[in-house]
Amino acid sequence: MALFGTLVNGALIVIGSLLGLVFTKIPERFKETVMHGIGLAVILIGLQMAFSTEDIIVVLLSLLSGAIIGELLRVEDKLNQFGNWIGSKFRTKSDKNSVSQGFVTASLIFIVGAMAIIGALDSGIRGDHEVLITKGILDGFVALVLTSTLGIGVVLSVVPVVVYQGAIALLATQIERWVPDYFLNGLIVELTAVGGLLIVAIGLNMLKVVQIRVGNLLPSIITVGVIYYIYQLF
């Protein structure tokens, strides 16, 4: 079953988020320090991923083209609007902005990363769900901490996670018919690098060092495929 790993990942996010609601009484100073710790760890993970690149030009052009597309489409604004709309359906003590922040932050953390892509590909191509189950355990712990700080919006991130990873897994069941192994392996490396830089941006936002519109950089996850293909032609 190609979607098994994705469904387990989603279930663990929900469980972690529900547990996080129990620990909302944690003192603010504890939450702040924990979030800073997570932010630092997120930056480290992102840097490790980013350093995997073999073609920095592909990464640069992917980010530039993705940023232009994201700003034109106002991706981050639309994500926030969607989060606010969802927030209006799930009233809590937190305001809608908090729900939106939890939804967007958690969605980006859980979706943008090597494990999401490689795990989904493994599930679809080889029926191996180990990577996604491992990712689910990590996501569950992160969801617990994020929910205790950002509220119920975190649990809503399970929707884009399941849709995104599920789509990749289903596509991967047929991908070998269309994409040569050598191209696919190289593309995953550059996808990992681009995703790593977006993860670094998320970490910087969590630490409030700077406010990067990470949502508007998300199209680079798509443009990297086009850029990498063109780059391989020359």
C-alpha positions in Angstrom: 0.0 0.0 0.0 1.7 3.1 -1.3 0.0 5.5 1.2 0.7 3.5 4.4 3.7 5.5 5.4 1.9 8.8 4.7 -1.1 7.8 6.8 1.1 6.8 9.7 2.9 10.1 9.5 -0.4 12.0 9.5 -1.7 10.0 12.5 1.4 10.7 14.5 1.1 14.4 13.8 -2.5 14.3 15.1 -1.5 12.4 18.2 1.4 14.8 18.9 -0.8 17.8 18.4 -3.5 16.5 20.7 -0.9 15.7 23.4 0.4 19.3 23.0 -3.1 20.7 23.8 -2.7 19.1 27.2 0.5 20.9 28.0 -0.8 24.4 27.1 -0.2 25.5 30.8 3.5 25.3 30.4 5.1 28.6 31.6 5.9 31.0 28.7 9.6 31.2 29.5 9.8 27.4 29.1 7.9 27.6 25.8 10.1 30.4 24.5 13.3 28.6 25.3 12.1 25.3 23.9 11.0 27.1 20.7 14.5 28.7 20.5 16.0 25.2 20.8 13.8 23.9 18.1 14.6 26.8 15.9 18.3 26.2 16.3 17.8 22.5 15.5 15.7 23.3 12.5 18.5 25.6 11.2 21.1 22.8 11.7 18.9 20.3 9.8 18.4 22.8 7.0 22.1 23.5 6.7 22.9 19.8 6.5 20.4 19.4 3.8 21.5 22.5 1.9 25.2 21.4 1.9 24.2 18.3 -0.1 23.9 20.3 -3.3 26.1 19.4 -6.2 25.1 22.3 -8.4 24.7 25.5 -6.5 23.6 27.3 -9.7 20.5 25.1 -9.8 19.7 25.9 -6.2 20.2 29.7 -6.8 18.1 29.8 -10.0 15.4 27.7 -8.4 15.1 30.0 -5.4 15.1 33.1 -7.6 12.5 31.8 -10.0 10.4 30.4 -7.1 10.6 33.7 -5.3 9.3 35.6 -8.3 6.5 33.2 -8.9 5.6 33.1 -5.2 5.5 36.9 -4.9 3.4 37.2 -8.1 0.9 34.6 -6.8 1.2 35.9 -3.2 1.4 32.3 -1.9 2.1 33.3 1.7 -0.9 35.6 1.8 -3.1 32.8 0.4 -1.8 30.3 3.0 -2.5 32.8 5.8 -6.0 33.5 4.4 -6.7 29.8 4.3 -5.4 29.4 7.8 -7.6 32.2 9.0 -10.6 30.7 7.3 -9.9 27.4 8.9 -9.4 29.2 12.2 -12.9 30.7 11.9 -14.2 27.2 11.8 -12.3 26.0 14.9 -12.7 28.7 17.5 -10.4 28.4 20.5 -9.0 30.7 23.1 -6.3 31.6 20.6 -7.1 34.2 18.0 -7.3 33.5 14.3 -3.8 34.8 13.7 -2.4 32.2 16.1 -4.3 29.4 14.4 -2.9 30.6 11.0 0.6 30.8 12.4 0.4 27.3 13.8 -1.0 25.9 10.6 1.5 27.6 8.2 4.5 27.0 10.5 3.8 23.4 11.1 2.9 22.7 7.4 6.1 24.2 6.2 8.2 22.3 8.8 6.5 19.0 8.0 6.4 19.3 4.2 9.6 21.0 3.2 12.3 18.5 3.7 14.3 15.6 2.3 12.5 13.0 4.4 9.1 14.0 3.0 10.3 13.6 -0.6 12.5 10.6 -0.2 10.2 8.8 2.1 7.2 9.3 -0.2 9.3 8.1 -3.2 10.4 5.1 -1.2 6.8 4.3 -0.4 5.7 4.6 -4.0 8.6 3.0 -5.8 9.7 0.3 -3.4 6.9 0.0 -0.9 9.3 0.8 1.9 7.7 3.0 4.5 10.5 3.1 7.1 11.6 6.7 6.2 8.1 8.1 6.5 7.4 6.3 9.8 10.6 7.6 11.2 9.7 11.1 10.0 6.2 10.6 11.6 7.8 10.0 15.0 9.9 13.1 14.7 6.9 15.2 13.4 4.9 13.9 16.4 7.4 15.3 18.9 7.6 18.6 17.0 3.8 18.8 16.8 3.5 18.4 20.5 5.9 21.3 21.3 4.5 23.5 18.5 0.9 22.9 19.6 1.7 23.8 23.2 3.0 27.1 22.0 1.0 27.9 18.8 -2.3 26.2 19.5 -4.7 24.0 17.5 -3.6 25.3 14.1 -0.7 22.8 14.2 -3.1 19.8 13.9 -4.6 21.2 10.7 -1.2 20.8 9.0 -2.0 17.1 8.7 -4.1 17.9 5.6 -1.4 19.4 3.4 1.1 16.8 4.7 -1.1 13.8 3.7 -2.1 15.4 0.4 1.5 16.3 -0.5 3.2 13.1 0.5 0.4 11.0 -0.7 0.5 12.6 -4.1 4.3 12.0 -4.4 3.9 8.4 -3.3 1.1 7.7 -5.8 3.1 9.5 -8.6 6.2 7.5 -7.6 4.4 4.2 -8.4 4.6 5.3 -12.0 7.6 7.6 -12.1 10.2 5.0 -13.2 8.3 4.7 -16.5 9.0 8.4 -17.2 12.2 9.5 -15.4 15.6 7.8 -15.7 17.3 6.7 -12.5 20.3 9.0 -13.0 18.1 12.1 -13.4 15.8 11.2 -10.5 18.8 10.7 -8.1 20.3 14.0 -9.1 17.0 15.8 -8.8 16.4 14.5 -5.3 19.8 15.9 -4.2 18.9 19.4 -5.5 15.4 19.2 -4.1 17.0 18.4 -0.8 19.3 21.4 -1.0 16.5 23.8 -1.9 14.3 22.4 0.8 17.1 22.8 3.3 17.5 26.5 2.6 13.7 26.9 3.2 14.1 25.0 6.4 16.9 27.4 7.4 14.5 30.3 6.7 11.9 28.7 8.9 14.4 28.4 11.7 15.4 32.1 11.4 11.7 33.1 11.6 11.2 30.9 14.7 14.2 32.7 16.3 12.8 36.1 15.2 16.1 37.0 13.7 14.4 38.1 10.5 10.9 37.7 9.0 11.3 35.8 5.7 8.1 35.1 3.6 8.9 31.4 3.3 5.5 30.7 1.7 6.5 32.8 -1.3 9.6 30.7 -1.7 7.7 27.4 -1.9 7.3 27.5 -5.7 11.1 26.8 -5.8 10.3 23.2 -4.9 8.6 22.9 -8.2 10.9 25.2 -10.3 14.0 23.2 -9.2 12.7 20.3 -11.4 12.5 22.5 -14.5 15.8 24.3 -13.8 17.6 21.0 -13.1 16.3 19.5 -16.4 17.5 22.6 -18.4 20.8 22.5 -16.6 21.4 18.9 -17.6 20.9 19.8 -21.3 24.0 22.0 -21.3 
